Amino acid sequence: MSIDSMDAFDNQLYIGTNEGMLLLYKIEDMKGRSTTNQVQLDFTTNRGDGRQFKAQLLHKNYFDLQQPKQKGASGRGHVTYIKVSPQINRAFVVIEGNLIVVHSQNLELRDLGQSMIKNVLSFCINEQSFQTPLEICIGLRNQISLYNFSLHPDQLQNTRDIALKNENPQSIALDAMTICAALVSPDMKTGRYSLIQTRHNPAQIQELCNIPKDEVSHPFVKRARNGNFFFNVGICQFTSTVGESKHVPILWEKNIKTSIFLFPYLVSANSSQVFIHSMLNQQEKQDFKFKDHRAICTSTRGDDIRVLLASEKAVYCLKSTGLQYQVEYLLDSRQVDEALQLAKVEHAFLKSRSTQATADSYLVKVKQRVGLLYLQGGDYQAACQQLLDGQMDPREIISLIPGLLLKGSSYEMVHKDCEIVRGRMDQETDQDLINKFKNFMITYLDAVRTEPVAFNLKEEIDTAVLGLLAQVHSKDLIPFIETRTTVNYEAGVSVLTKESCFYALGIFYSFNRETQKAIETWISIENGVTQDSSFPGFSFLMEYLSNLGYHELVMKYAKWALDCDQLKAVCIFTKRPPDEVQSEIISFENVLHLLSDYPFAKKVYLSHLVTERNITEARHHTDYALLLLRELLTMKKQRKPDETLIENTRKEFNDFLIFSNYYDPIPVQSELTHTEYYPEMSILYGRMDQHEKALEILVYKFGDNNKALQYCIDHSKGRNRNIRQDIYGKLLKVYLDPKDGHKPLFEEALLLLNNSNVDINPRVALQLLPDEWSIKKLGLYLQRSLRRHNHYYRTTAIEHNLAKWEHIRVKRQIIDEDCKRAYITENLECQLCKQYIHDSAFVRYPNGVLIHM
């Protein structure tokens, strides 16, 4: 007698033999040695000899199908299939092609009456059925049939037959309404794997692939989980119920006879060996010799799942160590990726067996260790993600660098892997690797800051990040200081000073309202007392002072800045915020007093006042003009004057004299008296309305008649006719009645008279003209003068008459308004006080409203 088939549930083991006998054992003890990430052969007998486990024989039954109650059956035979359905206490057994049903507790044969099925080739049940009627799928010759099994009485009811074209279903698996079948030709030479959709009528058959010739004799199909099947085509191929492969195929040995699915593993066997493959990475995890394989099944008792293997005379058990233990082993072996995948599987199991909190807690701990192992391997990106997912306490990571935890912190490192990392970093000498590690810490701490695990830890995190940024001298140090408010002040000052980040230290002082300390820190860098290459320089300090609202400090450090560089330092006062409230400390007078010893800075500041601030005080405009003039005269006296600079300064001075209307021209003119800046003198005389002197300078000293004419044009704009005639008349006088012995300029005078845009009073002109000039010579001028005079006379008369008419019209309107009557009645109220007017004095508005006087 030898074993043919086997099935198990809980602690009950069912064995079928080649002589038609069915045996029921109770497995009393299945304790075996735990291993790491492997499954191990733990016991080797089915005789209950006590060496590995105890199995008590409860029942046995010998089925002689030639008994009268089983008419039509023949001989003793092989028990080819056993399938236990514990929900209904029944076991389905196929003996020599005959399907019988026995009670699962005592192996008592159940009478199926006329419904017993013969010539069974393959058999399976719908494992998604948990109560009667139980759906059964049976493979017959050229046909697959579906039955419903019900109790009381036990009977099989045929629900559907699916015809096959000259093909026999050698192996079948059922998932809901989809059958996966290995269909083989009668001569056992060809075959194919197919999906059969029973939800359609007729059923639809979808071919998946052909069965290799060397596998046709022993094809098999098994149901996996979640609507998937797997089958043997030389490799392990997966398919879903709709014909899609959702898993990567697994490469295994040839001539695999059978396999079972035990997520996340596949256990398979051929005639000489057993193989265990992982579904997570499609790798073989273990193999061992096992000769004369006959059957394989699983036994589940609570959370303990065992794989039972049967040889001809014995039953063996493969004990899978717990997933948690396997995860720990993988982590210890540095197989991090696979450990994480397996931990996620265990997480799913824990959710189904325990609470969500317990499952999440386990996965979090694994991810923490995975992150630390990634960290040891230098994979900082993966480490950061796993540590974040694992909600690692930020203080654990902060502890990796000595001195980053706040003083007085009582936190102690928990993870041994962290101690390993810290030890390696303490011994590391490659500064690039150290900086990479610190940059990882910065990235992680910055990301974890918003996570729930960092609640109430922002001060520790921000202070640690500040220290790390200072140690690596990161360009992000300054933006970090300017945006984080929870950095510990004492720790921040200490680490920035220690790492010589004096520029950042000043920013930190300023951010914490220690303004004077900030300025002193930056001044020490500028003076060379301390060194910091990241300091932007003198201009940064000037910009800071220009925006500083503490005016006492501004005035205190402005003198130092002016001593360093006048032109750059003056921006402290010229680039003040436009919305700043002016204070007495930083008033114009105080600033000008401070700048009195710094002429270049004073010049820039006065220019700022008169051109940008639009200050109208005459003394400021006058001081600015005098500064420009004195600067110009000083440059002129140099041995090798810069002509370009002189020209630019003179243009600036000239433009200011024209632009400004508020300076006092007298002191400026007094300093120009003995110079040759004649155009500027003419501008000043023009401001004093001494047009004749201005024109004499332009004509006889500067020698430019065009400028003299332009002077008249500029000073005539917007003035009345009498003033215009007076200015042009003075130019004519300068031409014809020169002083200081200059010769008259008759030709220029005649051109001036004949200019159509020049308006000169004829009376003044005729008094100045030489007696010898003829009427013909003056004809054009006289003709234009008479025409202009007549036009002016007529225009004036028209304007006078229009004004007179408007006066009469308005006067008539007033008379009409005065003639309007106002009617007072007893009930008429004042629109203002709402009292009756009666005989009181009143006033009438043009719109007719009456009010009391």
PEBEL-V677206 format. One record per helix or strand of 2 or more residues. SS is the DSSP state (2 for helix, 1 for strand). FROM is the first residue (numbers start at 1). LEN is the number of residues. If there is no record, write none. Layout:
ss->{SS	SS}
from->{FROM	FROM}
len->{LEN	LEN}
This chain:
ss->{1	1	1	1	1	2	1	1	1	1	2	1	1	1	1	1	1	2	1	1	1	1	1	1	1	1	1	1	2	2	2	2	2	2	2	2	2	2	2	2	2	2	2	2	2	2	2	2	2	2	2	2	2	2	2	2	2	1	1}
from->{3	12	21	39	54	68	79	90	98	109	113	122	134	155	178	191	204	213	221	228	236	258	265	273	284	295	304	315	323	336	356	380	394	416	431	452	458	477	489	502	515	538	551	566	571	588	599	618	643	665	678	691	705	721	746	762	779	842	850}
len->{7	6	9	5	9	3	7	6	6	2	3	4	17	21	7	7	7	6	3	5	5	5	5	6	6	7	7	6	10	18	22	10	5	12	18	3	15	7	10	10	12	9	14	4	4	10	14	19	17	8	10	11	12	16	9	7	40	3	3}
